[in-house]
Amino acid sequence: MNDLGHDLELRLVRYFTVVAAHQHFGRAAADLHVAQPALSRQIQRLEKHLGTRLLDRVPQGTRLTPAGQRFLPHAHALLQSARQAELAVREQAETERIAIGYVEDLVITDAVRELRRRYPDAEIATRYLSCRDTGALSDKRVDALIARAPLPLATDDVFTTPLYEEPRMLVVPRGHPLANRTSVTAEELAGEEAAHCAFETADWASYRILGADVPPIESYEDKLELVASGRAIAVLPVGDRRSSLRPDLVTVPVKGAPPSQVVLVSRKGDPNPMISNLRSAAKAALTALTAPAA
């Protein structure tokens, strides 16, 4: 029995599109930052509402049912219409507002706190973005992005403000031949095969997983698990302290590698005055950051 007496929840529709894109509940749950059982229950709620199954589980993950295939383009259109409606209202709103995107390990609390201190009446929102979500700035889900360079964005379309730089560190499992070194050089790591995230487009990108036969990597936790298992090593910015939470991993400073640069990016020609306000607040709050000596 369906649930036509209640409105269709956009959140459930979005969950469905993410599962359909990944064709795997586990990877979709990681992308959405929800527990896999909770995601499964939400998809079941959507299916109950519509009165039909949308997804079938298969050994490789999941696949769309015929009903799911019919519903998917309508789901995308519904979400797009909702975004357009939100943008239309935002453009007419008189209140100062800004949505700030940030990625990976970056902590932007100081910049946001400074912006709110300067503009206490403004509506300031933050949005965590996965490394695959490269379209958030261009499709106006966020007004500005704080991330690590390089970014796969056309330079003619964006304005980039450098904020600060961090040296690199090597992450290896305990017992690795390099684990007891006081440092390693970039030359020692040259030639290693790298697996990149979508936000990483050049040599010495912010995050590198090095090793032969490295499989596709969906999440940061999967990267660390790959390193801990001894199948790969990683090169990270020293400001990323998440690897230090694992007792089975060791960090070693990397000498001679270009630093990781943290930047603020916005769309060129965007008339939102809060973007320049954020730029000023972020430079004041974040440029004073100093990374630990490598």
N, C-alpha and C positions, 0 to 999 in steps of 0.2 A: 504494500500500500504506500502511495507516495504522500508527500507532505505539502500539497499545494496550498494549504491554508496559511502557510508562512512565507515570508519573503526569502528569496534566494540570497544567501550570504556571499558577498564578493570574496571574503577571505577563503571560503571553501572552493570557489571557482579558481582563485589564484593557486591554491594548493594543487588542484587537479592539473592545471597547466604545467606546473613545475614537475610533477610526477610524470606527465606525458612527455615532457622534454627530456628528462633523464632516463625514462623507461626503467626506473629502479627506485624503490621506496627508500632504501638506505641513503643513496646519493641525494635524493630529493630532500629527505629529512635534514641532512647535513647542510644543504644549500639554504633551507628555510630556517635553520637553527631551532628545530623542534625535535622531540623524541620520535623515533620511527613508529612505536605503537600509537602515539597520539595522532600522528599523521594518518595512519591507517584508519583510525576511528573517524577522523574528519572526512576522509574520502567516503567511508561508509555512510556518514550522515548525508553527504551530497547525493550519493546513489539512492538512498532512501527517499530523499526529497524529490528526485527525478523519477523514481519508480523503476529504475533499470540499472544494471551493472555497466560501469564505464571502463573498468580495467580488469584484466585477468592476470593473475600471477603465473609466470612461466619460469623454467629453470634459470634462464639468463636474467630474470628480473620481472618486468611487467610489460604488458602490451595493451593497446586500446582495443576494446570491443567495437563492433560496428556502431553501437550507440555512442561510444566514446569518440569514435572518429567523426561522427556527425556533430557531436556537441563541441568538439575542440575549437573549430573556427568561430563558433558563436561565443565561446568562453573568451577567446582572445578579443573579439569585438566588444564584448561586454566590459572587459577590463580597460580596453582602450577608451571606450566611451566614458567610463568613470574617471579616467585620468584627464580626459579633455574637459569634462565637467568641472573637475577640481581646479584645473588650470584657468578656466574661464572665470571662476569665482575669485581665484587668487589675483588675477589681473585686475579685477574690479575692486578688490579690497583696499581700503585706505590704510589699514594697519601695516606697519613695517613688518616684513616677515622674510625668513630665509630658511632653506633646508640645506644642511651641510652634510655631504657624504664623506665617509672615511673608510679606509680599507686596512685589512690585515692587522698588524700589531699596534697600529698607531693609536695613541691616546691624545685626544684633542680637548680634553676637559679644560685645561688652562685657557686655551683660545676662546672656547665657548663661554667660560665664566667671565673673561674679560669683556667679551662682546655684550653679554647680558648686563654687566656692570655699567657699561657705557650707554646701553639702550635698554633700560629696564622695562619699557612698554612694548618692545618689539616681540614678535612671535618667532622664536628661534627653535628649530627642530634639527635633530641629528639623525642620520640614517647609516647603519652599517651596511657596507657593500661587499659582496664576495668578489674575488679577483676575476671572476668571469663576467661580472656585471658592468661591462665597459660602456653600455649605452645610457647609463643613468643620467649623465650630464647632458648629452645631446637630446634626449627625449624629455628633459626638464623635470625628471623626478627629483633631482637635486639642483640647487642653484650654484653650488661650488663644491669642489672635491679636494680633500687633503689626502695625498697619496705619495707613494714613492715613484720617482722617475726611473726609467722612461715610461711614458704612457702611450698606448696606441690611439692617440687622438691627433687629428690634423692640426698642425701648428697655425694654419690660417684661420681655424675656427675657434681657437681658445687663447686665453691670456694666462700665462704661467708666472707665478711669483715664487722664487726659491725661499724656503724658510730656514732650513738647517741641514747639516750633513752628518753622517755617522760612518765610521770605519766598519770593516767587515770582520766576521768571525767564522771559523770553521766549526761545524757540529759533527761529532763522530761518536760512535758507541764506545763505552769503556772497554779497554782491551785492544782498541784499534792501534796500529803502529804509530799513528800521529797523536794519540791521546795524551801522551806525556810531554809533548813538545811545548816549549814556551811560546813559539810562534811558527807559522808556516809562511811561505812566500807565494805570491800569485803565480810565479813561474812553475812552482811545484804542482799547481792545480791546473795549469794550462793543458788544453787538449782533452780534458775530461768531457764526456758527453753530458749535456744538460737537458733537463726536462723543465719547461717554463710554464708559468701560469699566464693567463691571457693578458694581465697587466704588464708582463715582462717581455720586451721586444728587442732587446739588444744584448751584446756581450756584457757580462758583469751586471745583469739585471739584479733587482733587489733580492730576489730569492732564487737560488739555484739548487737543484738536486742533481748530484753528479754520480754517475755509475753506468755500467753496461747493462743493457736490457732492463731499463727502468720502465715500469708500466705506467699508463696514464694515472695521474694523481688528482683526486677530486677535492681533498681537504687538507688543511695544514696538519691536522692530527695524523692523517694518513702519511704525510711526508715524514713526520717525526717517527712514526712506527716503522717506516721503511729504513730510516737511518738506524734506529735502535736494533733492527733485525740484522744489521751488517750488510744489507744489500746495496747501500748507497751512503754517501756523505752529503752534507748540506753546507752552503755558504749563505749566511744571513747577516743582516745589519746588527751591530752590537746592541742597539736599542731594543731588539726583540728578545725579551727575557723568558718567553714561554718555554723554550727548550730547557731552561735551568730548573723547571719544575719537575723534570724527570731525572731521577738519580742514575739512570742507565745511560745518560748522555753527558758528553764533555765538550766544552767550548775551547777553542784555541784561536788567538788573534791571527789575522791574515795581514801580512805586510805586503805593500806594493800594489794593492788592489784599489781601483777607484772607489771613492766613498759613495755610500748610498745617500741620495739627495731627496729630502722631503719637500714637496712643493704644494702650493695652492693653485688650483686651476678653475677658471670660470669661462663662460661663453663670451666671445668677443661681441661687443655691442649690446650686451644685456643691460637694460636701463635700471635694474634693481639697485637702489642706493646702498642696500645692506651688504652687497658684495664688496664694495670698496671699504665699507666699515669693518667687515670681517677681515679683509686683507690687512688693514691697519692693526686691528686687535690681535690677529694671529702673529704678525711680525713682532709685535711688542711682547707677546706672551711666550712664543715658541723659539724665536731666534736666539734667546738667551740660553737655550738648552745646550749643554755641553755633554758630548758622549764620553764614556770612560776611555782612558788611554788604551790603545790597542797594543 
